[in-house]
Amino acid sequence: MQLKEKVIFITGGAQGFGRGVAEAVLKKGAKVCIADVNADLGEATTRELQASSGPDYVLFVKCDVSDATVFEDAFKAAVSKFGHIDIMCNNAGILDERIWEKQLEVNFGGVVRGTMMALNHMRKDKGGRGGVIINTASIGGLLPSFWFPTYAGSKSAVNHFTASWANNPDMKSAEVRFVSICPSGAETGLLESLQDKILNYDHFKQFMERSKYCRVDQVVQAFLLAMEDDTINGTAITIKLKEGVQKVKMSLVPIE
Ligand SMILES: NC(=O)c1ccc[n+]([C@@H]2O[C@H](COP(=O)([O-])OP(=O)(O)OC[C@H]3O[C@@H](n4cnc5c(N)ncnc54)[C@H](O)[C@@H]3O)[C@@H](O)[C@H]2O)c1
């Protein structure tokens, strides 16, 4: 999909990967709705982006993806401002094993809510314009990760949910593609002050020092690939510092 004048809804867009994606698609002439639970930061980010892209190209809506009504209202506000949504990035996430139920509600519940809402809006067989749904998972959703079992479980669910939708035969006439993004560790807000939030913190720190953080711009590159390459569907895109961006097919067992 060409991004010029397309409309992109990004949850967790106030900082980190979401902000990076917003900046990149604005440079390509797209319009962006940043939806984030952090209103102060979201508004500040939006003002900065509006200063370079123009006020009509960026909207901020306060939104907690774990609250169905609030999330729906945010989506409706974006549709009302821009007319429609072409690309949905369900990207908001948290990492804190102490509040595992909240983690599941945000990391997986938020992705399910956002996917269903966007699919109903986009599907061409029901009057929409088609589109792409991109869900942020994690390398931790492809590999067992003993430092944060619930987080890893939530991200594994995101990968499986996304690929399962992609394999539904009705999605051909719906003209909606589904992609999950699987970054390795990156130095964003998510990995700040983790000491009490994960298990075996010292081991994790040593592991990250050895394996090296990937860069936000590499993750943004994976998002752009998912948006622009119309042949990608049902794929998890992994991002590692050295290997860069790689496509992983999610179907390990052939469907009879
Ligand atoms: N940074 C990493 O190492 C890493 C690696 C793999 C996957 N991820 C995933 O990438 C995504 C983006 O994270 P990031 O690294 O940019 O972190 P970040 O903390 O910098 O940004 C996350 C954003 O999500 C927002 N957010 C949190 N809870 C929310 C909610 N309930 N509703 C709406 N917005 C909410 C935050 O306010 C923040 O702006 C997350 O899903 C995260 O799990 C991050």
The ligand as an SDF file (V2000), in Angstrom:
LIG
                    3D

 44 48  0  0  0  0  0  0  0  0999 V2000
   11.1240   -2.0280   23.7950 N   0  0  0  0  0  0  0  0  0  0  0  0
   11.2680   -3.3290   23.6610 C   0  0  0  0  0  0  0  0  0  0  0  0
   12.2990   -3.8970   24.0250 O   0  0  0  0  0  0  0  0  0  0  0  0
   10.1830   -4.1420   23.0110 C   0  0  0  0  0  0  0  0  0  0  0  0
   10.5130   -5.3850   22.4540 C   0  0  0  0  0  0  0  0  0  0  0  0
    9.5070   -6.1390   21.8680 C   0  0  0  0  0  0  0  0  0  0  0  0
    8.2110   -5.6650   21.8180 C   0  0  0  0  0  0  0  0  0  0  0  0
    7.9200   -4.4480   22.3690 N   0  0  0  0  0  0  0  0  0  0  0  0
    6.5230   -3.9880   22.2860 C   0  0  0  0  0  0  0  0  0  0  0  0
    6.4920   -2.8050   21.5220 O   0  0  0  0  0  0  0  0  0  0  0  0
    5.3180   -2.0450   21.8510 C   0  0  0  0  0  0  0  0  0  0  0  0
    5.6880   -0.5920   22.0480 C   0  0  0  0  0  0  0  0  0  0  0  0
    6.5180   -0.5110   23.1660 O   0  0  0  0  0  0  0  0  0  0  0  0
    7.7510    0.4870   23.2820 P   0  0  0  0  0  0  0  0  0  0  0  0
    8.9740   -0.3190   23.3780 O   0  0  0  0  0  0  0  0  0  0  0  0
    7.6440    1.5350   22.2550 O   0  0  0  0  0  0  0  0  0  0  0  0
    7.4760    1.0370   24.7650 O   0  0  0  0  0  0  0  0  0  0  0  0
    7.1510    2.4890   25.3310 P   0  0  0  0  0  0  0  0  0  0  0  0
    6.8940    2.2470   26.7670 O   0  0  0  0  0  0  0  0  0  0  0  0
    8.2140    3.4290   24.9280 O   0  0  0  0  0  0  0  0  0  0  0  0
    5.7930    2.9080   24.5920 O   0  0  0  0  0  0  0  0  0  0  0  0
    4.5770    2.2860   24.8940 C   0  0  0  0  0  0  0  0  0  0  0  0
    3.4570    3.3030   24.7890 C   0  0  0  0  0  0  0  0  0  0  0  0
    2.2250    2.6120   25.0570 O   0  0  0  0  0  0  0  0  0  0  0  0
    1.4400    3.4400   25.8990 C   0  0  0  0  0  0  0  0  0  0  0  0
    0.4840    2.6040   26.6440 N   0  0  0  0  0  0  0  0  0  0  0  0
    0.7340    1.8040   27.6980 C   0  0  0  0  0  0  0  0  0  0  0  0
   -0.3970    1.2410   28.1360 N   0  0  0  0  0  0  0  0  0  0  0  0
   -1.3960    1.6880   27.3360 C   0  0  0  0  0  0  0  0  0  0  0  0
   -2.7880    1.4780   27.2860 C   0  0  0  0  0  0  0  0  0  0  0  0
   -3.4040    0.6860   28.1870 N   0  0  0  0  0  0  0  0  0  0  0  0
   -3.5080    2.0900   26.3290 N   0  0  0  0  0  0  0  0  0  0  0  0
   -2.9080    2.9200   25.4320 C   0  0  0  0  0  0  0  0  0  0  0  0
   -1.5910    3.1850   25.4490 N   0  0  0  0  0  0  0  0  0  0  0  0
   -0.8330    2.5690   26.3840 C   0  0  0  0  0  0  0  0  0  0  0  0
    2.4310    4.1410   26.7950 C   0  0  0  0  0  0  0  0  0  0  0  0
    1.8740    5.3130   27.3850 O   0  0  0  0  0  0  0  0  0  0  0  0
    3.5590    4.4270   25.8100 C   0  0  0  0  0  0  0  0  0  0  0  0
    3.3810    5.6790   25.1700 O   0  0  0  0  0  0  0  0  0  0  0  0
    4.7310   -2.7340   23.0900 C   0  0  0  0  0  0  0  0  0  0  0  0
    3.6460   -3.5650   22.6880 O   0  0  0  0  0  0  0  0  0  0  0  0
    5.8720   -3.5920   23.5930 C   0  0  0  0  0  0  0  0  0  0  0  0
    5.4200   -4.6960   24.3260 O   0  0  0  0  0  0  0  0  0  0  0  0
    8.8730   -3.6640   22.9440 C   0  0  0  0  0  0  0  0  0  0  0  0
  1  2  1  0
  2  3  2  0
  2  4  1  0
  4  5  1  0
  4 44  2  0
  5  6  2  0
  6  7  1  0
  7  8  2  0
  8  9  1  0
  8 44  1  0
  9 10  1  0
  9 42  1  0
 10 11  1  0
 11 12  1  0
 11 40  1  0
 12 13  1  0
 13 14  1  0
 14 15  2  0
 14 16  1  0
 14 17  1  0
 17 18  1  0
 18 19  2  0
 18 20  1  0
 18 21  1  0
 21 22  1  0
 22 23  1  0
 23 24  1  0
 23 38  1  0
 24 25  1  0
 25 26  1  0
 25 36  1  0
 26 27  1  0
 26 35  1  0
 27 28  2  0
 28 29  1  0
 29 30  1  0
 29 35  2  0
 30 31  1  0
 30 32  2  0
 32 33  1  0
 33 34  2  0
 34 35  1  0
 36 37  1  0
 36 38  1  0
 38 39  1  0
 40 41  1  0
 40 42  1  0
 42 43  1  0
M  CHG  2   8   1  16  -1
M  END
$$$$
